Amino acid sequence: MTSATSPIGLVKEVHGRLLQASDNDYYLPADQDEHSRLDMQHRALKLTMNSLYAQREQVKETLSRKDRRTALLDVGTGSGIWAIEMAEEFPNTNVTGIDIAPPDVLSRPSTVLPSNCVLKVADGTTEIKKYHEAFDIIHFRSAHLGMPNLARILLEDSANALIPGGLLQIAHCVPVVLKDDLSAYPVTDEGQPGFTFYPRAFNRVLQAHFKKARVKVEPSSSWHKWLEQSPSFERVTTEEVLVPLGRNVKPLSDTERRIRNLYSKNMANVIAAFGPLLLEDGLDDDTLTTWVQGVKNELGEEGSVVGYMGWRFTTATRTITPVEPLGSEPEVDLTRQTYDLYLNRKAGEYFPK
Ligand SMILES: C[S@@+](CC[C@H](N)C(=O)[O-])C[C@H]1O[C@@H](n2cnc3c(N)ncnc32)[C@H](O)[C@@H]1O
């Protein structure tokens, strides 16, 4: 499935979906269906947070300078929707979104980007280090799966590319479905007590991913610590947000219903999106179809799942200290920990305060 020689920006067809074709470990598609899914996820998050970003006051203060235009880099921009909406909200900010695959929106003739927004094809593992003190904010949302050496990219490359006082923002979901009481739905096989499709299917996704990819960690529980220990950053905060999904158990406002519907649909589509990876890993077509339909049913308004998915939003401020070379990547093999989270932890244990 990997192609070591293809340049970035190319896509290839794998099991009926278009995936980026370069020598990168990112296994979700780069097609219109995937960008529509990402847009749904984006809209659900925006409605849940009532904002495009965490640490609202800090972001507004950072981007709303009177003395000069400001600059923002969105790494792994996907469809480009976050970058475009940030450019609309902050007309005094030059927004650049980069992605290893071309954002689908650029292929539509009707697309008009805001004049302060550029979307371009570039690899975050090499592109960020070309800049020095160039951005007021660097933002990553769910972009780490295609970035081995994430610690170096955050603590060296991004630190170098940020203006002192600028912000690094990293967001990622903890891929565990939580029940209404915030305990995790367990990973079990069909027919076993407590079985639901999503944990079963996503557990198989993790197994397939960890087998193939160089990114061996689910690092969202590490980066807060990395940033706190780095002399290049200060004022590190992590906000946790619970996005509701699945069946409704109490009367909902229109907004709550929209969030639930958008996020549930996103979840069913994400299993389909990992289809090429699962099929390459030996899963058969019928099981994949059953899992996708099963997730769709159990997360529907009449389904069996009632719960949440947690998202982490970490923000850190660039200090004035010159960037020190990181040396080796921090040793964090969280593969094991991810499985533990999946199996039996209580939500409070992986939403540390
Ligand atoms: C899960 S999507 C998230 C997209 C967007 N940030 C959002 O939240 O909607 C991750 C994106 O990261 C991109 N990506 C993966 N590896 C990358 C790399 N090394 N450099 C740039 N983009 C990368 C993928 O192509 C994909 O569009």
The ligand as a Tripos MOL2 file, in Angstrom:
@<TRIPOS>MOLECULE
LIG
   27    29     1     0     0
SMALL
NO_CHARGES

@<TRIPOS>ATOM
      1 C1         -7.7440   13.4570    9.9320 C.3       1 LIG1
      2 S1         -7.2970   14.6410    8.7190 S.3       1 LIG1
      3 C2         -7.6340   16.1620    9.5750 C.3       1 LIG1
      4 C3         -7.8480   17.3220    8.6340 C.3       1 LIG1
      5 C4         -8.1220   18.6580    9.2950 C.3       1 LIG1
      6 N1         -7.0060   19.0790   10.1370 N.3       1 LIG1
      7 C5         -9.3950   18.6130   10.1030 C.2       1 LIG1
      8 O1         -9.3380   18.6200   11.3290 O.co2     1 LIG1
      9 O2        -10.4600   18.5640    9.4780 O.co2     1 LIG1
     10 C6         -5.5160   14.6280    8.7110 C.3       1 LIG1
     11 C7         -4.9110   15.3400    7.5280 C.3       1 LIG1
     12 O3         -3.5010   15.3730    7.7000 O.3       1 LIG1
     13 C8         -2.9040   15.2110    6.4180 C.3       1 LIG1
     14 N2         -1.5160   14.7630    6.5920 N.ar      1 LIG1
     15 C9         -1.0920   13.5440    6.9820 C.ar      1 LIG1
     16 N3          0.2520   13.5220    7.0110 N.ar      1 LIG1
     17 C10         0.6780   14.7440    6.6480 C.ar      1 LIG1
     18 C11         1.9610   15.3360    6.4800 C.ar      1 LIG1
     19 N4          3.0760   14.6540    6.7260 N.pl3     1 LIG1
     20 N5          2.0210   16.6270    6.0660 N.ar      1 LIG1
     21 C12         0.9010   17.3260    5.8000 C.ar      1 LIG1
     22 N6         -0.3390   16.8160    5.9330 N.ar      1 LIG1
     23 C13        -0.4490   15.5460    6.3550 C.ar      1 LIG1
     24 C14        -3.8000   14.2060    5.7290 C.3       1 LIG1
     25 O4         -3.6510   14.2170    4.3110 O.3       1 LIG1
     26 C15        -5.1820   14.6700    6.2030 C.3       1 LIG1
     27 O5         -5.7570   15.5850    5.2990 O.3       1 LIG1
@<TRIPOS>BOND
     1     1     2 1
     2     2     3 1
     3     2    10 1
     4     3     4 1
     5     4     5 1
     6     5     6 1
     7     5     7 1
     8     7     8 2
     9     7     9 1
    10    10    11 1
    11    11    12 1
    12    11    26 1
    13    12    13 1
    14    13    14 1
    15    13    24 1
    16    14    15 ar
    17    14    23 ar
    18    15    16 ar
    19    16    17 ar
    20    17    18 ar
    21    17    23 ar
    22    18    19 1
    23    18    20 ar
    24    20    21 ar
    25    21    22 ar
    26    22    23 ar
    27    24    25 1
    28    24    26 1
    29    26    27 1
@<TRIPOS>SUBSTRUCTURE
     1 LIG1         1 GROUP 0 **** ****
